[in-house]
Structures are given as C-alpha cells and as structure tokens.
Amino acid sequence: MATGLVNGTDLLLKVGSSNSNEVVVAFATSCSLEISMDEIDQTNKDSGGWKQIIGGLRSWSVSADALYQNEAESSKTAFTDFWDNIENRTEVFVELTRSGTLTSDNKYYHGKAYVTSLSVNGGTEDQSTFSVTLTGSGVLTEAPGA
C-alpha cells in the first residue's frame, strides 16, 4: 500500500458549538469536503480566441450521510442537533479530520459554517438515513495534526 493513502472509513466530520468541542456526526456512512473558486472572466481582444480568467471568491462546504434516529445522541452530533442548528440559524464549527491520533504530517480542515440543507430518507424495509450540508462562512483553515 502506498504511504499516506487514507482509508475512507477513517475520515470523520465533527460539528460543535465552538472550536474546541466538536464531536463526530453520529452513525455517519460518508462525508465530503468541497472547495471551489469563482472565476472572473478577463477575456479580451488580445486573448487570441481563448478564454482568460482570474480567481474570484472562494467557498467551501462539507456534507455527510448518516443513519437516522429521531432522538439526541449525547456524545455525537445527530439529526436533532442539525435540526436545531437550522431552526435557530446557528453558526457551528466544523472539522474534517481522521480518526485516531493525528501527527504533524496529517492535515485536517476546520472553519465556521451554517447548516444549509437537511433531509431524511426512508425506503420500504430499508434503513432510514439523513443527509446534511454545511456551507462555510469565512475561511476554511488547513492545519497540521498535533
């Protein structure tokens, strides 16, 4: 196995009310981080028929899919916590990290965000799930592990 590759099971999304109390999303089955940058068109008559751009605003979001339960999970962030965040328009702190002890070679990402999407899904004779998206408000920071 190549050095530095990460098993997807080890990626965790943590959410909390401050930058020091984030807890793992309960029963998560997947998580993701998306970073994007707007493009500002700079195409002109000297561009030789090629589009030219410069970088514009950057944005980010994190999302997770998890198994659904309709009660609070005391030591983890559950659907009801996300419901409260969206209901009260509460800014939260998020962290995308790895499980286990982080070394200085391991990076993690954190910042402030708002819950901007929350959905519950349930199929006949199937596990019910929920999906949540949190959209960043301000800087996303890349930090080394301890």
VMD Tcl script that builds the backbone (N, CA, C; Angstrom):
set m [mol new atoms 438]
animate dup $m
set s [atomselect $m all]
$s set {name element resname resid chain x y z} {
  {N N MET 1 A 0.846 -1.173 0.000}
  {CA C MET 1 A 0.000 0.000 0.000}
  {C C MET 1 A 0.892 1.238 0.000}
  {N N ALA 2 A 0.494 2.244 -0.740}
  {CA C ALA 2 A 1.257 3.483 -0.836}
  {C C ALA 2 A 1.181 4.258 0.474}
  {N N THR 3 A 2.279 4.856 0.862}
  {CA C THR 3 A 2.342 5.647 2.076}
  {C C THR 3 A 1.465 6.882 1.943}
  {N N GLY 4 A 0.756 7.225 3.014}
  {CA C GLY 4 A -0.042 8.440 3.032}
  {C C GLY 4 A -1.464 8.279 2.539}
  {N N LEU 5 A -1.801 7.152 1.919}
  {CA C LEU 5 A -3.179 6.961 1.476}
  {C C LEU 5 A -4.069 6.741 2.697}
  {N N VAL 6 A -5.284 7.276 2.646}
  {CA C VAL 6 A -6.188 7.230 3.793}
  {C C VAL 6 A -7.403 6.382 3.445}
  {N N ASN 7 A -7.743 5.457 4.317}
  {CA C ASN 7 A -8.958 4.671 4.184}
  {C C ASN 7 A -10.140 5.601 4.438}
  {N N GLY 8 A -11.128 5.594 3.565}
  {CA C GLY 8 A -12.282 6.481 3.696}
  {C C GLY 8 A -13.027 6.319 5.006}
  {N N THR 9 A -12.982 5.139 5.604}
  {CA C THR 9 A -13.625 4.912 6.894}
  {C C THR 9 A -13.011 5.786 7.978}
  {N N ASP 10 A -11.745 6.169 7.802}
  {CA C ASP 10 A -11.040 6.971 8.801}
  {C C ASP 10 A -11.347 8.465 8.719}
  {N N LEU 11 A -12.011 8.924 7.651}
  {CA C LEU 11 A -12.378 10.343 7.555}
  {C C LEU 11 A -13.635 10.605 8.374}
  {N N LEU 12 A -13.573 11.637 9.189}
  {CA C LEU 12 A -14.681 11.961 10.088}
  {C C LEU 12 A -15.081 13.420 9.947}
  {N N LEU 13 A -16.371 13.678 10.045}
  {CA C LEU 13 A -16.877 15.043 10.122}
  {C C LEU 13 A -17.302 15.283 11.555}
  {N N LYS 14 A -16.752 16.355 12.143}
  {CA C LYS 14 A -17.100 16.733 13.508}
  {C C LYS 14 A -17.777 18.101 13.472}
  {N N VAL 15 A -18.764 18.299 14.362}
  {CA C VAL 15 A -19.515 19.547 14.435}
  {C C VAL 15 A -19.688 19.913 15.901}
  {N N GLY 16 A -19.586 21.210 16.207}
  {CA C GLY 16 A -19.776 21.653 17.580}
  {C C GLY 16 A -20.113 23.124 17.667}
  {N N SER 17 A -20.353 23.588 18.882}
  {CA C SER 17 A -20.705 24.989 19.082}
  {C C SER 17 A -19.484 25.879 19.238}
  {N N SER 18 A -18.314 25.283 19.418}
  {CA C SER 18 A -17.086 26.070 19.492}
  {C C SER 18 A -15.951 25.282 18.855}
  {N N ASN 19 A -14.831 25.941 18.695}
  {CA C ASN 19 A -13.690 25.322 18.018}
  {C C ASN 19 A -12.986 24.292 18.896}
  {N N SER 20 A -13.497 24.034 20.081}
  {CA C SER 20 A -12.841 23.064 20.946}
  {C C SER 20 A -13.768 21.940 21.398}
  {N N ASN 21 A -15.021 21.958 20.963}
  {CA C ASN 21 A -15.932 20.902 21.419}
  {C C ASN 21 A -16.633 20.167 20.281}
  {N N GLU 22 A -16.018 20.098 19.106}
  {CA C GLU 22 A -16.655 19.374 18.013}
  {C C GLU 22 A -16.727 17.878 18.340}
  {N N VAL 23 A -17.835 17.256 17.944}
  {CA C VAL 23 A -17.998 15.816 18.120}
  {C C VAL 23 A -18.408 15.200 16.786}
  {N N VAL 24 A -18.161 13.929 16.653}
  {CA C VAL 24 A -18.396 13.196 15.406}
  {C C VAL 24 A -19.884 13.142 15.085}
  {N N VAL 25 A -20.223 13.202 13.789}
  {CA C VAL 25 A -21.598 13.006 13.333}
  {C C VAL 25 A -21.975 11.547 13.597}
  {N N ALA 26 A -23.072 11.340 14.325}
  {CA C ALA 26 A -23.495 10.002 14.735}
  {C C ALA 26 A -23.857 9.124 13.534}
  {N N PHE 27 A -23.374 7.910 13.536}
  {CA C PHE 27 A -23.739 6.882 12.564}
  {C C PHE 27 A -23.485 7.293 11.115}
  {N N ALA 28 A -22.456 8.118 10.887}
  {CA C ALA 28 A -22.142 8.583 9.528}
  {C C ALA 28 A -21.703 7.426 8.641}
  {N N THR 29 A -22.144 7.465 7.395}
  {CA C THR 29 A -21.727 6.471 6.412}
  {C C THR 29 A -20.825 7.080 5.351}
  {N N SER 30 A -20.840 8.423 5.244}
  {CA C SER 30 A -19.944 9.106 4.309}
  {C C SER 30 A -19.829 10.572 4.715}
  {N N CYS 31 A -18.760 11.192 4.272}
  {CA C CYS 31 A -18.595 12.634 4.474}
  {C C CYS 31 A -17.743 13.172 3.340}
  {N N SER 32 A -17.897 14.472 3.077}
  {CA C SER 32 A -17.123 15.062 1.981}
  {C C SER 32 A -16.874 16.541 2.255}
  {N N LEU 33 A -15.847 17.042 1.621}
  {CA C LEU 33 A -15.480 18.454 1.667}
  {C C LEU 33 A -15.377 18.926 0.230}
  {N N GLU 34 A -16.034 20.056 -0.081}
  {CA C GLU 34 A -15.940 20.643 -1.422}
  {C C GLU 34 A -15.425 22.070 -1.282}
  {N N ILE 35 A -14.386 22.372 -2.048}
  {CA C ILE 35 A -13.799 23.708 -2.072}
  {C C ILE 35 A -13.890 24.208 -3.503}
  {N N SER 36 A -14.347 25.443 -3.683}
  {CA C SER 36 A -14.453 25.968 -5.044}
  {C C SER 36 A -14.032 27.431 -5.091}
  {N N MET 37 A -13.803 27.899 -6.300}
  {CA C MET 37 A -13.425 29.286 -6.520}
  {C C MET 37 A -14.162 29.807 -7.743}
  {N N ASP 38 A -14.780 30.973 -7.604}
  {CA C ASP 38 A -15.429 31.609 -8.750}
  {C C ASP 38 A -14.362 32.058 -9.739}
  {N N GLU 39 A -14.741 32.084 -10.989}
  {CA C GLU 39 A -13.826 32.614 -11.995}
  {C C GLU 39 A -14.324 33.964 -12.474}
  {N N ILE 40 A -13.390 34.856 -12.684}
  {CA C ILE 40 A -13.721 36.185 -13.203}
  {C C ILE 40 A -13.180 36.253 -14.623}
  {N N ASP 41 A -14.070 36.437 -15.564}
  {CA C ASP 41 A -13.699 36.444 -16.980}
  {C C ASP 41 A -12.855 37.676 -17.312}
  {N N GLN 42 A -11.695 37.436 -17.881}
  {CA C GLN 42 A -10.791 38.510 -18.299}
  {C C GLN 42 A -10.524 38.454 -19.811}
  {N N THR 43 A -11.382 37.692 -20.521}
  {CA C THR 43 A -11.209 37.547 -21.959}
  {C C THR 43 A -11.318 38.906 -22.652}
  {N N ASN 44 A -10.418 39.140 -23.607}
  {CA C ASN 44 A -10.420 40.413 -24.326}
  {C C ASN 44 A -9.954 40.175 -25.752}
  {N N LYS 45 A -9.850 41.204 -26.537}
  {CA C LYS 45 A -9.493 41.073 -27.950}
  {C C LYS 45 A -8.064 40.608 -28.157}
  {N N ASP 46 A -7.233 40.697 -27.123}
  {CA C ASP 46 A -5.858 40.205 -27.214}
  {C C ASP 46 A -5.715 38.764 -26.739}
  {N N SER 47 A -6.814 38.095 -26.423}
  {CA C SER 47 A -6.764 36.735 -25.876}
  {C C SER 47 A -6.588 35.667 -26.944}
  {N N GLY 48 A -6.586 36.051 -28.214}
  {CA C GLY 48 A -6.381 35.086 -29.292}
  {C C GLY 48 A -7.478 34.044 -29.394}
  {N N GLY 49 A -8.680 34.400 -28.982}
  {CA C GLY 49 A -9.797 33.466 -29.085}
  {C C GLY 49 A -9.855 32.470 -27.933}
  {N N TRP 50 A -9.030 32.663 -26.921}
  {CA C TRP 50 A -9.026 31.794 -25.742}
  {C C TRP 50 A -9.578 32.543 -24.545}
  {N N LYS 51 A -10.393 31.840 -23.775}
  {CA C LYS 51 A -10.945 32.436 -22.563}
  {C C LYS 51 A -9.817 32.623 -21.549}
  {N N GLN 52 A -9.793 33.775 -20.898}
  {CA C GLN 52 A -8.839 34.042 -19.833}
  {C C GLN 52 A -9.612 34.371 -18.557}
  {N N ILE 53 A -9.129 33.854 -17.445}
  {CA C ILE 53 A -9.803 34.109 -16.168}
  {C C ILE 53 A -8.784 34.494 -15.097}
  {N N ILE 54 A -9.307 35.084 -14.027}
  {CA C ILE 54 A -8.550 35.234 -12.792}
  {C C ILE 54 A -9.425 34.675 -11.675}
  {N N GLY 55 A -8.797 34.352 -10.563}
  {CA C GLY 55 A -9.527 33.770 -9.440}
  {C C GLY 55 A -10.396 34.791 -8.741}
  {N N GLY 56 A -11.570 34.342 -8.314}
  {CA C GLY 56 A -12.509 35.193 -7.584}
  {C C GLY 56 A -12.748 34.662 -6.180}
  {N N LEU 57 A -13.965 34.800 -5.708}
  {CA C LEU 57 A -14.319 34.365 -4.365}
  {C C LEU 57 A -14.161 32.862 -4.207}
  {N N ARG 58 A -13.658 32.457 -3.056}
  {CA C ARG 58 A -13.547 31.037 -2.729}
  {C C ARG 58 A -14.671 30.670 -1.766}
  {N N SER 59 A -15.128 29.443 -1.837}
  {CA C SER 59 A -16.175 28.969 -0.936}
  {C C SER 59 A -15.936 27.497 -0.628}
  {N N TRP 60 A -16.610 27.034 0.410}
  {CA C TRP 60 A -16.450 25.634 0.791}
  {C C TRP 60 A -17.709 25.127 1.476}
  {N N SER 61 A -17.867 23.820 1.464}
  {CA C SER 61 A -18.965 23.184 2.181}
  {C C SER 61 A -18.545 21.772 2.563}
  {N N VAL 62 A -19.178 21.252 3.585}
  {CA C VAL 62 A -18.991 19.861 3.978}
  {C C VAL 62 A -20.357 19.205 4.000}
  {N N SER 63 A -20.380 17.921 3.778}
  {CA C SER 63 A -21.645 17.201 3.821}
  {C C SER 63 A -21.413 15.814 4.395}
  {N N ALA 64 A -22.501 15.224 4.863}
  {CA C ALA 64 A -22.434 13.875 5.412}
  {C C ALA 64 A -23.753 13.168 5.177}
  {N N ASP 65 A -23.670 11.875 5.057}
  {CA C ASP 65 A -24.833 10.998 5.057}
  {C C ASP 65 A -24.695 10.129 6.295}
  {N N ALA 66 A -25.813 9.860 6.964}
  {CA C ALA 66 A -25.755 9.084 8.206}
  {C C ALA 66 A -27.055 8.312 8.390}
  {N N LEU 67 A -26.990 7.297 9.227}
  {CA C LEU 67 A -28.184 6.559 9.604}
  {C C LEU 67 A -29.026 7.454 10.511}
  {N N TYR 68 A -30.341 7.398 10.320}
  {CA C TYR 68 A -31.256 8.318 11.009}
  {C C TYR 68 A -31.774 7.720 12.316}
  {N N GLN 69 A -31.788 8.546 13.338}
  {CA C GLN 69 A -32.527 8.248 14.565}
  {C C GLN 69 A -33.194 9.546 14.972}
  {N N ASN 70 A -34.360 9.455 15.580}
  {CA C ASN 70 A -35.109 10.679 15.878}
  {C C ASN 70 A -34.977 11.098 17.338}
  {N N GLU 71 A -33.828 10.823 17.914}
  {CA C GLU 71 A -33.558 11.278 19.276}
  {C C GLU 71 A -32.118 11.780 19.348}
  {N N ALA 72 A -31.836 12.574 20.356}
  {CA C ALA 72 A -30.497 13.128 20.508}
  {C C ALA 72 A -29.500 12.030 20.862}
  {N N GLU 73 A -28.296 12.190 20.415}
  {CA C GLU 73 A -27.191 11.285 20.733}
  {C C GLU 73 A -26.236 12.093 21.605}
  {N N SER 74 A -26.121 11.744 22.872}
  {CA C SER 74 A -25.448 12.611 23.846}
  {C C SER 74 A -23.990 12.917 23.515}
  {N N SER 75 A -23.260 11.979 22.953}
  {CA C SER 75 A -21.834 12.216 22.727}
  {C C SER 75 A -21.481 12.446 21.262}
  {N N LYS 76 A -22.492 12.543 20.399}
  {CA C LYS 76 A -22.254 12.748 18.972}
  {C C LYS 76 A -23.279 13.727 18.423}
  {N N THR 77 A -23.000 14.264 17.242}
  {CA C THR 77 A -23.944 15.169 16.594}
  {C C THR 77 A -24.937 14.340 15.788}
  {N N ALA 78 A -26.225 14.490 16.070}
  {CA C ALA 78 A -27.266 13.698 15.424}
  {C C ALA 78 A -28.220 14.605 14.644}
  {N N PHE 79 A -29.192 13.988 13.974}
  {CA C PHE 79 A -30.154 14.723 13.163}
  {C C PHE 79 A -30.807 15.852 13.954}
  {N N THR 80 A -31.206 15.578 15.206}
  {CA C THR 80 A -31.900 16.591 16.007}
  {C C THR 80 A -31.019 17.811 16.268}
  {N N ASP 81 A -29.711 17.608 16.380}
  {CA C ASP 81 A -28.794 18.745 16.555}
  {C C ASP 81 A -28.772 19.609 15.305}
  {N N PHE 82 A -28.710 18.959 14.127}
  {CA C PHE 82 A -28.724 19.714 12.876}
  {C C PHE 82 A -30.053 20.443 12.702}
  {N N TRP 83 A -31.143 19.786 13.106}
  {CA C TRP 83 A -32.454 20.438 13.058}
  {C C TRP 83 A -32.432 21.715 13.892}
  {N N ASP 84 A -31.905 21.630 15.104}
  {CA C ASP 84 A -31.828 22.804 15.974}
  {C C ASP 84 A -30.963 23.894 15.349}
  {N N ASN 85 A -29.842 23.507 14.729}
  {CA C ASN 85 A -28.966 24.486 14.089}
  {C C ASN 85 A -29.658 25.224 12.957}
  {N N ILE 86 A -30.425 24.496 12.156}
  {CA C ILE 86 A -31.097 25.144 11.021}
  {C C ILE 86 A -32.305 25.948 11.519}
  {N N GLU 87 A -33.014 25.430 12.514}
  {CA C GLU 87 A -34.168 26.121 13.073}
  {C C GLU 87 A -33.770 27.458 13.706}
  {N N ASN 88 A -32.630 27.464 14.388}
  {CA C ASN 88 A -32.176 28.661 15.105}
  {C C ASN 88 A -31.142 29.478 14.343}
  {N N ARG 89 A -30.841 29.066 13.119}
  {CA C ARG 89 A -29.847 29.759 12.290}
  {C C ARG 89 A -28.517 29.910 13.041}
  {N N THR 90 A -28.090 28.823 13.651}
  {CA C THR 90 A -26.896 28.819 14.486}
  {C C THR 90 A -25.646 28.512 13.671}
  {N N GLU 91 A -24.643 29.366 13.828}
  {CA C GLU 91 A -23.347 29.089 13.227}
  {C C GLU 91 A -22.658 28.021 14.074}
  {N N VAL 92 A -22.020 27.057 13.411}
  {CA C VAL 92 A -21.321 25.983 14.110}
  {C C VAL 92 A -19.875 25.914 13.635}
  {N N PHE 93 A -19.085 25.174 14.366}
  {CA C PHE 93 A -17.709 24.898 13.964}
  {C C PHE 93 A -17.661 23.491 13.411}
  {N N VAL 94 A -16.977 23.319 12.289}
  {CA C VAL 94 A -16.859 22.002 11.690}
  {C C VAL 94 A -15.386 21.656 11.501}
  {N N GLU 95 A -15.146 20.356 11.482}
  {CA C GLU 95 A -13.789 19.867 11.283}
  {C C GLU 95 A -13.863 18.581 10.484}
  {N N LEU 96 A -13.107 18.500 9.404}
  {CA C LEU 96 A -12.958 17.261 8.649}
  {C C LEU 96 A -11.586 16.732 9.013}
  {N N THR 97 A -11.544 15.552 9.605}
  {CA C THR 97 A -10.307 15.031 10.149}
  {C C THR 97 A -10.227 13.527 9.975}
  {N N ARG 98 A -9.185 12.941 10.522}
  {CA C ARG 98 A -9.010 11.488 10.514}
  {C C ARG 98 A -9.246 10.949 11.916}
  {N N SER 99 A -9.664 9.701 11.990}
  {CA C SER 99 A -9.798 9.072 13.300}
  {C C SER 99 A -8.404 8.741 13.827}
  {N N GLY 100 A -8.318 8.560 15.117}
  {CA C GLY 100 A -7.041 8.225 15.735}
  {C C GLY 100 A -6.221 9.465 16.023}
  {N N THR 101 A -4.987 9.241 16.385}
  {CA C THR 101 A -4.078 10.325 16.735}
  {C C THR 101 A -3.476 10.927 15.478}
  {N N LEU 102 A -3.576 12.248 15.334}
  {CA C LEU 102 A -3.002 12.935 14.189}
  {C C LEU 102 A -1.547 13.270 14.468}
  {N N THR 103 A -0.710 13.086 13.469}
  {CA C THR 103 A 0.682 13.507 13.579}
  {C C THR 103 A 0.846 14.808 12.812}
  {N N SER 104 A 2.009 15.409 12.906}
  {CA C SER 104 A 2.229 16.682 12.212}
  {C C SER 104 A 2.154 16.527 10.697}
  {N N ASP 105 A 2.295 15.297 10.189}
  {CA C ASP 105 A 2.182 15.048 8.747}
  {C C ASP 105 A 0.735 14.997 8.281}
  {N N ASN 106 A -0.203 14.741 9.201}
  {CA C ASN 106 A -1.621 14.647 8.862}
  {C C ASN 106 A -2.259 16.027 8.892}
  {N N LYS 107 A -3.034 16.342 7.887}
  {CA C LYS 107 A -3.740 17.626 7.822}
  {C C LYS 107 A -5.205 17.421 8.183}
  {N N TYR 108 A -5.794 18.436 8.764}
  {CA C TYR 108 A -7.231 18.448 8.940}
  {C C TYR 108 A -7.728 19.835 8.564}
  {N N TYR 109 A -9.039 19.974 8.364}
  {CA C TYR 109 A -9.622 21.210 7.860}
  {C C TYR 109 A -10.742 21.634 8.796}
  {N N HIS 110 A -10.797 22.939 9.104}
  {CA C HIS 110 A -11.839 23.405 10.020}
  {C C HIS 110 A -12.238 24.843 9.713}
  {N N GLY 111 A -13.451 25.197 10.150}
  {CA C GLY 111 A -13.972 26.544 9.963}
  {C C GLY 111 A -15.386 26.657 10.497}
  {N N LYS 112 A -15.964 27.833 10.337}
  {CA C LYS 112 A -17.335 28.095 10.769}
  {C C LYS 112 A -18.281 27.862 9.600}
  {N N ALA 113 A -19.483 27.375 9.904}
  {CA C ALA 113 A -20.441 27.070 8.839}
  {C C ALA 113 A -21.866 27.146 9.374}
  {N N TYR 114 A -22.809 27.139 8.439}
  {CA C TYR 114 A -24.231 27.049 8.751}
  {C C TYR 114 A -24.803 25.810 8.084}
  {N N VAL 115 A -25.754 25.162 8.753}
  {CA C VAL 115 A -26.483 24.058 8.133}
  {C C VAL 115 A -27.381 24.670 7.067}
  {N N THR 116 A -27.171 24.288 5.816}
  {CA C THR 116 A -27.950 24.870 4.719}
  {C C THR 116 A -28.861 23.859 4.037}
  {N N SER 117 A -28.703 22.576 4.382}
  {CA C SER 117 A -29.568 21.559 3.797}
  {C C SER 117 A -29.635 20.373 4.755}
  {N N LEU 118 A -30.844 19.853 4.945}
  {CA C LEU 118 A -31.057 18.718 5.829}
  {C C LEU 118 A -32.220 17.911 5.280}
  {N N SER 119 A -32.009 16.620 5.065}
  {CA C SER 119 A -33.089 15.785 4.527}
  {C C SER 119 A -33.061 14.406 5.169}
  {N N VAL 120 A -34.243 13.790 5.243}
  {CA C VAL 120 A -34.396 12.435 5.767}
  {C C VAL 120 A -34.929 11.572 4.638}
  {N N ASN 121 A -34.430 10.351 4.552}
  {CA C ASN 121 A -34.849 9.428 3.503}
  {C C ASN 121 A -35.173 8.079 4.129}
  {N N GLY 122 A -36.218 7.441 3.620}
  {CA C GLY 122 A -36.552 6.104 4.110}
  {C C GLY 122 A -37.273 5.318 3.048}
  {N N GLY 123 A -36.731 4.178 2.724}
  {CA C GLY 123 A -37.363 3.294 1.751}
  {C C GLY 123 A -38.043 2.136 2.460}
  {N N THR 124 A -38.948 1.489 1.794}
  {CA C THR 124 A -39.648 0.346 2.360}
  {C C THR 124 A -38.652 -0.728 2.767}
  {N N GLU 125 A -38.766 -1.169 4.010}
  {CA C GLU 125 A -37.888 -2.204 4.562}
  {C C GLU 125 A -36.408 -1.885 4.349}
  {N N ASP 126 A -36.053 -0.625 4.551}
  {CA C ASP 126 A -34.679 -0.184 4.382}
  {C C ASP 126 A -34.307 0.712 5.558}
  {N N GLN 127 A -33.042 0.831 5.826}
  {CA C GLN 127 A -32.572 1.717 6.889}
  {C C GLN 127 A -32.888 3.163 6.521}
  {N N SER 128 A -33.430 3.932 7.442}
  {CA C SER 128 A -33.662 5.344 7.168}
  {C C SER 128 A -32.347 6.093 7.357}
  {N N THR 129 A -32.158 7.115 6.542}
  {CA C THR 129 A -30.911 7.879 6.544}
  {C C THR 129 A -31.226 9.363 6.515}
  {N N PHE 130 A -30.209 10.161 6.793}
  {CA C PHE 130 A -30.348 11.597 6.598}
  {C C PHE 130 A -29.095 12.127 5.941}
  {N N SER 131 A -29.252 13.267 5.286}
  {CA C SER 131 A -28.146 13.961 4.635}
  {C C SER 131 A -28.119 15.388 5.148}
  {N N VAL 132 A -26.923 15.904 5.344}
  {CA C VAL 132 A -26.766 17.274 5.823}
  {C C VAL 132 A -25.654 17.946 5.038}
  {N N THR 133 A -25.857 19.217 4.719}
  {CA C THR 133 A -24.822 20.037 4.092}
  {C C THR 133 A -24.629 21.268 4.957}
  {N N LEU 134 A -23.365 21.578 5.211}
  {CA C LEU 134 A -22.998 22.781 5.966}
  {C C LEU 134 A -22.148 23.641 5.049}
  {N N THR 135 A -22.550 24.894 4.876}
  {CA C THR 135 A -21.845 25.810 3.988}
  {C C THR 135 A -20.975 26.745 4.816}
  {N N GLY 136 A -19.712 26.817 4.424}
  {CA C GLY 136 A -18.737 27.607 5.149}
  {C C GLY 136 A -19.065 29.091 5.157}
  {N N SER 137 A -18.759 29.716 6.288}
  {CA C SER 137 A -18.915 31.155 6.447}
  {C C SER 137 A -17.541 31.704 6.821}
  {N N GLY 138 A -16.815 32.125 5.834}
  {CA C GLY 138 A -15.464 32.610 6.088}
  {C C GLY 138 A -14.418 31.594 5.699}
  {N N VAL 139 A -13.260 31.721 6.321}
  {CA C VAL 139 A -12.068 30.959 5.949}
  {C C VAL 139 A -12.173 29.485 6.350}
  {N N LEU 140 A -11.744 28.617 5.458}
  {CA C LEU 140 A -11.502 27.211 5.766}
  {C C LEU 140 A -10.003 27.093 6.016}
  {N N THR 141 A -9.620 26.585 7.167}
  {CA C THR 141 A -8.213 26.501 7.541}
  {C C THR 141 A -7.709 25.082 7.422}
  {N N GLU 142 A -6.552 24.935 6.791}
  {CA C GLU 142 A -5.858 23.662 6.758}
  {C C GLU 142 A -4.830 23.698 7.873}
  {N N ALA 143 A -4.850 22.688 8.744}
  {CA C ALA 143 A -3.953 22.696 9.899}
  {C C ALA 143 A -3.264 21.337 10.026}
  {N N PRO 144 A -2.024 21.348 10.511}
  {CA C PRO 144 A -1.343 20.066 10.754}
  {C C PRO 144 A -1.867 19.438 12.028}
  {N N GLY 145 A -1.794 18.105 12.106}
  {CA C GLY 145 A -2.156 17.409 13.328}
  {C C GLY 145 A -1.176 17.753 14.443}
  {N N ALA 146 A -1.433 17.226 15.600}
  {CA C ALA 146 A -0.588 17.525 16.769}
  {C C ALA 146 A 0.796 16.921 16.642}
}
mol reanalyze $m
mol bondsrecalc $m
mol representation Tube
mol addrep $m
